């Protein structure tokens, strides 16, 4: 094996750079998509230049050794997206990224309570890639209504990444009451369904009472 040691990475790091599993990486080598070598210690290693070339062919940005960022935006309703709120978020995030390499842009139109958001899950997976050092959001509640402290203080740092709050999200402040009402209704609907059964009269009455008190205009 020639070249400098830093020109080569292990199979695990190579998989992270490409955003694939080690099983997929092995398939790449068997199919001739990617060449691997053996280190003096007998471990499979991959040339960084080959990984970067493959990433470009797949249309993915090449993340540097450090300093790459992931952008995540979210709005609660399709109306907000139609009004351009989501795109304005992303524009602020792109501006905040400056000259740093953007390893991925991810968005959701969903409640901040949901842990099944595809965009959020993909953003977090992208943060595990080697070289990604920051996850950018305009406000912590864009990432999640609850639990952002755990993500910011435990999960992201364990990947060598940090949560970077850009700010300037006046639209969140303007829509916060409506978003909170929708989230509260989602919680009430979920818990009343568990307590009384989703189709029970009590569950329907409780949900109707919340709608009546908060006003239909938000929902």
Short mmCIF file of the C-alpha atoms (twelve columns), coordinates in Angstrom:
data_MODEL
# 
_entry.id   MODEL 
# 
loop_
_atom_site.group_PDB 
_atom_site.id 
_atom_site.type_symbol 
_atom_site.label_atom_id 
_atom_site.label_alt_id 
_atom_site.label_comp_id 
_atom_site.label_asym_id 
_atom_site.label_seq_id 
_atom_site.Cartn_x 
_atom_site.Cartn_y 
_atom_site.Cartn_z 
_atom_site.pdbx_PDB_model_num 
ATOM 1   C CA . UNK A 1   0.000   0.000  0.000  1 
ATOM 2   C CA . UNK A 2   1.441   3.354  -1.070 1 
ATOM 3   C CA . UNK A 3   0.614   7.004  -0.363 1 
ATOM 4   C CA . UNK A 4   0.446   8.659  3.029  1 
ATOM 5   C CA . UNK A 5   -1.435  7.039  5.897  1 
ATOM 6   C CA . UNK A 6   -3.916  9.942  6.013  1 
ATOM 7   C CA . UNK A 7   -4.880  9.210  2.386  1 
ATOM 8   C CA . UNK A 8   -6.546  5.989  3.553  1 
ATOM 9   C CA . UNK A 9   -9.424  5.285  5.949  1 
ATOM 10  C CA . UNK A 10  -10.914 2.186  7.536  1 
ATOM 11  C CA . UNK A 11  -14.053 0.472  6.264  1 
ATOM 12  C CA . UNK A 12  -16.127 2.010  9.056  1 
ATOM 13  C CA . UNK A 13  -14.984 5.543  8.255  1 
ATOM 14  C CA . UNK A 14  -15.399 4.938  4.532  1 
ATOM 15  C CA . UNK A 15  -19.008 3.853  5.077  1 
ATOM 16  C CA . UNK A 16  -19.685 6.988  7.133  1 
ATOM 17  C CA . UNK A 17  -18.188 9.216  4.459  1 
ATOM 18  C CA . UNK A 18  -20.513 7.715  1.861  1 
ATOM 19  C CA . UNK A 19  -23.520 7.467  4.166  1 
ATOM 20  C CA . UNK A 20  -23.922 3.727  3.604  1 
ATOM 21  C CA . UNK A 21  -23.633 0.586  5.698  1 
ATOM 22  C CA . UNK A 22  -20.479 -1.531 5.804  1 
ATOM 23  C CA . UNK A 23  -22.486 -4.269 4.050  1 
ATOM 24  C CA . UNK A 24  -23.180 -1.901 1.145  1 
ATOM 25  C CA . UNK A 25  -19.516 -0.940 1.133  1 
ATOM 26  C CA . UNK A 26  -18.554 -4.602 0.775  1 
ATOM 27  C CA . UNK A 27  -21.005 -4.935 -2.112 1 
ATOM 28  C CA . UNK A 28  -19.330 -1.965 -3.808 1 
ATOM 29  C CA . UNK A 29  -15.986 -3.753 -3.652 1 
ATOM 30  C CA . UNK A 30  -17.430 -7.051 -4.931 1 
ATOM 31  C CA . UNK A 31  -19.110 -5.259 -7.845 1 
ATOM 32  C CA . UNK A 32  -15.959 -3.315 -8.688 1 
ATOM 33  C CA . UNK A 33  -17.528 0.044  -7.842 1 
ATOM 34  C CA . UNK A 34  -14.877 0.746  -5.215 1 
ATOM 35  C CA . UNK A 35  -11.414 -0.682 -4.671 1 
ATOM 36  C CA . UNK A 36  -10.136 -1.650 -1.253 1 
ATOM 37  C CA . UNK A 37  -6.646  -2.537 -0.058 1 
ATOM 38  C CA . UNK A 38  -5.129  -4.199 2.979  1 
ATOM 39  C CA . UNK A 39  -3.201  -2.237 5.565  1 
ATOM 40  C CA . UNK A 40  0.072   -3.640 6.970  1 
ATOM 41  C CA . UNK A 41  -2.051  -4.947 9.839  1 
ATOM 42  C CA . UNK A 42  -4.400  -6.773 7.486  1 
ATOM 43  C CA . UNK A 43  -7.374  -4.404 7.798  1 
ATOM 44  C CA . UNK A 44  -9.459  -3.325 4.811  1 
ATOM 45  C CA . UNK A 45  -8.796  0.312  3.931  1 
ATOM 46  C CA . UNK A 46  -10.054 2.682  1.255  1 
ATOM 47  C CA . UNK A 47  -8.387  5.557  -0.539 1 
ATOM 48  C CA . UNK A 48  -9.963  8.918  0.369  1 
ATOM 49  C CA . UNK A 49  -9.687  10.136 -3.230 1 
ATOM 50  C CA . UNK A 50  -11.698 7.115  -4.440 1 
ATOM 51  C CA . UNK A 51  -14.403 7.784  -1.849 1 
ATOM 52  C CA . UNK A 52  -14.630 11.430 -2.881 1 
ATOM 53  C CA . UNK A 53  -14.881 10.470 -6.551 1 
ATOM 54  C CA . UNK A 54  -17.695 8.016  -5.810 1 
ATOM 55  C CA . UNK A 55  -19.525 10.634 -3.731 1 
ATOM 56  C CA . UNK A 56  -19.361 13.074 -6.641 1 
ATOM 57  C CA . UNK A 57  -20.687 10.452 -9.073 1 
ATOM 58  C CA . UNK A 58  -23.620 9.862  -6.741 1 
ATOM 59  C CA . UNK A 59  -24.320 13.596 -6.593 1 
ATOM 60  C CA . UNK A 60  -23.318 13.956 -2.944 1 
ATOM 61  C CA . UNK A 61  -21.134 16.763 -1.608 1 
ATOM 62  C CA . UNK A 62  -17.619 15.847 -0.571 1 
ATOM 63  C CA . UNK A 63  -17.324 16.551 3.143  1 
ATOM 64  C CA . UNK A 64  -13.888 17.761 4.254  1 
ATOM 65  C CA . UNK A 65  -11.945 16.254 7.133  1 
ATOM 66  C CA . UNK A 66  -13.776 18.726 9.380  1 
ATOM 67  C CA . UNK A 67  -16.137 21.660 9.070  1 
ATOM 68  C CA . UNK A 68  -19.052 20.174 7.111  1 
ATOM 69  C CA . UNK A 69  -22.580 21.176 8.143  1 
ATOM 70  C CA . UNK A 70  -26.086 19.729 7.899  1 
ATOM 71  C CA . UNK A 71  -29.115 22.022 7.480  1 
ATOM 72  C CA . UNK A 72  -32.561 21.163 8.878  1 
ATOM 73  C CA . UNK A 73  -35.803 23.101 8.515  1 
ATOM 74  C CA . UNK A 74  -39.369 22.349 9.566  1 
ATOM 75  C CA . UNK A 75  -42.822 23.891 9.433  1 
ATOM 76  C CA . UNK A 76  -45.966 22.492 11.018 1 
ATOM 77  C CA . UNK A 77  -48.428 22.859 8.145  1 
ATOM 78  C CA . UNK A 78  -48.628 22.715 4.368  1 
ATOM 79  C CA . UNK A 79  -50.083 26.229 4.441  1 
ATOM 80  C CA . UNK A 80  -46.867 27.514 6.028  1 
ATOM 81  C CA . UNK A 81  -44.814 25.793 3.347  1 
ATOM 82  C CA . UNK A 82  -47.050 27.195 0.597  1 
ATOM 83  C CA . UNK A 83  -46.518 30.680 2.035  1 
ATOM 84  C CA . UNK A 84  -42.759 30.228 1.689  1 
ATOM 85  C CA . UNK A 85  -41.900 29.863 5.378  1 
ATOM 86  C CA . UNK A 86  -39.882 26.686 4.852  1 
ATOM 87  C CA . UNK A 87  -37.831 28.060 1.964  1 
ATOM 88  C CA . UNK A 88  -37.083 31.253 3.916  1 
ATOM 89  C CA . UNK A 89  -35.797 29.077 6.760  1 
ATOM 90  C CA . UNK A 90  -33.502 27.215 4.424  1 
ATOM 91  C CA . UNK A 91  -32.225 30.447 2.888  1 
ATOM 92  C CA . UNK A 92  -31.248 31.693 6.356  1 
ATOM 93  C CA . UNK A 93  -29.480 28.414 7.068  1 
ATOM 94  C CA . UNK A 94  -27.573 28.508 3.771  1 
ATOM 95  C CA . UNK A 95  -26.454 32.050 4.537  1 
ATOM 96  C CA . UNK A 96  -25.344 31.008 8.028  1 
ATOM 97  C CA . UNK A 97  -23.356 28.089 6.598  1 
ATOM 98  C CA . UNK A 98  -21.186 30.629 4.787  1 
ATOM 99  C CA . UNK A 99  -18.274 28.988 3.037  1 
ATOM 100 C CA . UNK A 100 -18.625 25.690 4.878  1 
ATOM 101 C CA . UNK A 101 -19.446 22.546 2.900  1 
ATOM 102 C CA . UNK A 102 -23.129 21.615 3.213  1 
ATOM 103 C CA . UNK A 103 -23.278 17.842 3.617  1 
ATOM 104 C CA . UNK A 104 -27.059 17.778 3.298  1 
ATOM 105 C CA . UNK A 105 -30.291 19.784 3.443  1 
ATOM 106 C CA . UNK A 106 -33.323 18.157 5.064  1 
ATOM 107 C CA . UNK A 107 -36.867 19.387 5.703  1 
ATOM 108 C CA . UNK A 108 -40.187 18.271 7.162  1 
ATOM 109 C CA . UNK A 109 -43.776 19.471 7.152  1 
ATOM 110 C CA . UNK A 110 -44.869 17.962 10.448 1 
ATOM 111 C CA . UNK A 111 -45.356 18.525 14.141 1 
ATOM 112 C CA . UNK A 112 -42.265 19.009 16.274 1 
ATOM 113 C CA . UNK A 113 -43.660 16.293 18.546 1 
ATOM 114 C CA . UNK A 114 -43.303 13.570 15.931 1 
ATOM 115 C CA . UNK A 115 -40.247 11.325 16.152 1 
ATOM 116 C CA . UNK A 116 -41.102 9.677  12.822 1 
ATOM 117 C CA . UNK A 117 -40.155 12.661 10.649 1 
ATOM 118 C CA . UNK A 118 -38.157 11.382 7.682  1 
ATOM 119 C CA . UNK A 119 -36.244 14.630 7.228  1 
ATOM 120 C CA . UNK A 120 -35.171 14.786 10.862 1 
ATOM 121 C CA . UNK A 121 -34.046 11.154 10.843 1 
ATOM 122 C CA . UNK A 122 -32.025 11.681 7.673  1 
ATOM 123 C CA . UNK A 123 -30.482 14.848 9.101  1 
ATOM 124 C CA . UNK A 124 -29.371 13.009 12.234 1 
ATOM 125 C CA . UNK A 125 -27.930 10.157 10.173 1 
ATOM 126 C CA . UNK A 126 -26.036 12.699 8.072  1 
ATOM 127 C CA . UNK A 127 -24.567 14.169 11.268 1 
ATOM 128 C CA . UNK A 128 -22.859 10.838 11.941 1 
ATOM 129 C CA . UNK A 129 -20.708 11.184 8.833  1 
ATOM 130 C CA . UNK A 130 -17.041 11.865 9.401  1 
ATOM 131 C CA . UNK A 131 -16.251 15.539 8.846  1 
ATOM 132 C CA . UNK A 132 -19.688 16.897 9.780  1 
ATOM 133 C CA . UNK A 133 -19.260 19.195 12.764 1 
ATOM 134 C CA . UNK A 134 -22.537 21.159 12.995 1 
ATOM 135 C CA . UNK A 135 -26.291 20.725 12.601 1 
ATOM 136 C CA . UNK A 136 -27.834 24.100 11.753 1 
ATOM 137 C CA . UNK A 137 -31.414 25.086 12.651 1 
ATOM 138 C CA . UNK A 138 -33.028 28.502 12.945 1 
ATOM 139 C CA . UNK A 139 -34.569 27.629 16.332 1 
ATOM 140 C CA . UNK A 140 -34.253 24.602 18.618 1 
ATOM 141 C CA . UNK A 141 -38.000 23.924 18.327 1 
ATOM 142 C CA . UNK A 142 -37.616 23.461 14.585 1 
ATOM 143 C CA . UNK A 143 -35.646 20.318 15.442 1 
ATOM 144 C CA . UNK A 144 -38.024 19.074 18.140 1 
ATOM 145 C CA . UNK A 145 -40.632 20.410 20.530 1 
ATOM 146 C CA . UNK A 146 -39.087 18.432 23.391 1 
ATOM 147 C CA . UNK A 147 -35.763 16.668 23.914 1 
ATOM 148 C CA . UNK A 148 -33.458 19.082 22.112 1 
ATOM 149 C CA . UNK A 149 -31.276 19.295 25.222 1 
ATOM 150 C CA . UNK A 150 -30.567 15.570 25.006 1 
ATOM 151 C CA . UNK A 151 -29.767 15.851 21.309 1 
ATOM 152 C CA . UNK A 152 -27.567 18.928 21.764 1 
ATOM 153 C CA . UNK A 153 -25.710 17.821 24.888 1 
ATOM 154 C CA . UNK A 154 -25.414 14.049 24.482 1 
ATOM 155 C CA . UNK A 155 -26.324 12.594 21.085 1 
ATOM 156 C CA . UNK A 156 -24.711 15.060 18.676 1 
ATOM 157 C CA . UNK A 157 -21.470 15.488 20.695 1 
ATOM 158 C CA . UNK A 158 -21.059 11.696 20.723 1 
ATOM 159 C CA . UNK A 159 -20.733 11.965 16.922 1 
ATOM 160 C CA . UNK A 160 -18.348 14.917 17.072 1 
ATOM 161 C CA . UNK A 161 -21.140 17.277 16.048 1 
ATOM 162 C CA . UNK A 162 -22.889 20.225 17.701 1 
ATOM 163 C CA . UNK A 163 -26.260 21.944 17.389 1 
ATOM 164 C CA . UNK A 164 -25.897 25.454 15.972 1 
ATOM 165 C CA . UNK A 165 -28.926 27.728 16.361 1 
ATOM 166 C CA . UNK A 166 -28.839 30.417 13.708 1 
ATOM 167 C CA . UNK A 167 -31.690 32.570 15.050 1 
ATOM 168 C CA . UNK A 168 -33.680 35.170 13.175 1 
ATOM 169 C CA . UNK A 169 -36.760 32.929 13.054 1 
ATOM 170 C CA . UNK A 170 -39.455 35.575 13.478 1 
ATOM 171 C CA . UNK A 171 -41.952 33.356 11.667 1 
ATOM 172 C CA . UNK A 172 -41.795 30.772 14.455 1 
ATOM 173 C CA . UNK A 173 -42.696 33.428 17.006 1 
ATOM 174 C CA . UNK A 174 -45.580 34.580 14.832 1 
ATOM 175 C CA . UNK A 175 -46.985 31.079 14.361 1 
ATOM 176 C CA . UNK A 176 -46.067 29.654 17.762 1 
ATOM 177 C CA . UNK A 177 -49.547 29.887 19.298 1 
ATOM 178 C CA . UNK A 178 -51.130 28.003 16.425 1 
ATOM 179 C CA . UNK A 179 -48.346 25.407 16.431 1 
ATOM 180 C CA . UNK A 180 -48.744 24.881 20.178 1 
ATOM 181 C CA . UNK A 181 -52.498 24.412 19.803 1 
ATOM 182 C CA . UNK A 182 -51.989 21.785 17.098 1 
ATOM 183 C CA . UNK A 183 -49.391 19.990 19.209 1 
ATOM 184 C CA . UNK A 184 -51.622 20.108 22.298 1 
ATOM 185 C CA . UNK A 185 -54.513 18.644 20.332 1 
ATOM 186 C CA . UNK A 186 -52.236 15.863 19.060 1 
ATOM 187 C CA . UNK A 187 -51.208 15.029 22.640 1 
ATOM 188 C CA . UNK A 188 -54.805 15.098 23.915 1 
ATOM 189 C CA . UNK A 189 -56.009 12.925 21.027 1 
ATOM 190 C CA . UNK A 190 -53.228 10.394 21.592 1 
ATOM 191 C CA . UNK A 191 -53.621 10.098 25.355 1 
ATOM 192 C CA . UNK A 192 -57.436 10.148 25.375 1 
ATOM 193 C CA . UNK A 193 -57.370 7.378  22.790 1 
ATOM 194 C CA . UNK A 194 -55.100 5.311  25.019 1 
ATOM 195 C CA . UNK A 195 -57.210 5.965  28.112 1 
ATOM 196 C CA . UNK A 196 -60.686 5.539  26.669 1 
ATOM 197 C CA . UNK A 197 -60.214 4.026  23.214 1 
ATOM 198 C CA . UNK A 198 -59.782 6.056  20.052 1 
ATOM 199 C CA . UNK A 199 -63.464 5.798  19.058 1 
ATOM 200 C CA . UNK A 200 -65.000 6.136  22.519 1 
ATOM 201 C CA . UNK A 201 -67.447 8.900  23.368 1 
ATOM 202 C CA . UNK A 202 -65.152 10.189 26.127 1 
ATOM 203 C CA . UNK A 203 -62.186 10.532 23.761 1 
ATOM 204 C CA . UNK A 204 -64.288 12.345 21.163 1 
ATOM 205 C CA . UNK A 205 -65.791 14.633 23.803 1 
ATOM 206 C CA . UNK A 206 -62.385 15.548 25.222 1 
ATOM 207 C CA . UNK A 207 -60.971 16.321 21.777 1 
ATOM 208 C CA . UNK A 208 -64.046 18.373 20.906 1 
ATOM 209 C CA . UNK A 209 -63.712 20.329 24.166 1 
ATOM 210 C CA . UNK A 210 -60.092 21.229 23.388 1 
ATOM 211 C CA . UNK A 211 -61.069 22.365 19.888 1 
ATOM 212 C CA . UNK A 212 -63.896 24.438 21.315 1 
ATOM 213 C CA . UNK A 213 -61.695 26.181 23.888 1 
ATOM 214 C CA . UNK A 214 -58.724 26.850 21.607 1 
ATOM 215 C CA . UNK A 215 -60.716 27.797 18.520 1 
ATOM 216 C CA . UNK A 216 -61.013 26.028 15.180 1 
ATOM 217 C CA . UNK A 217 -58.988 28.684 13.376 1 
ATOM 218 C CA . UNK A 218 -55.699 27.063 14.368 1 
ATOM 219 C CA . UNK A 219 -56.599 23.541 13.333 1 
# 
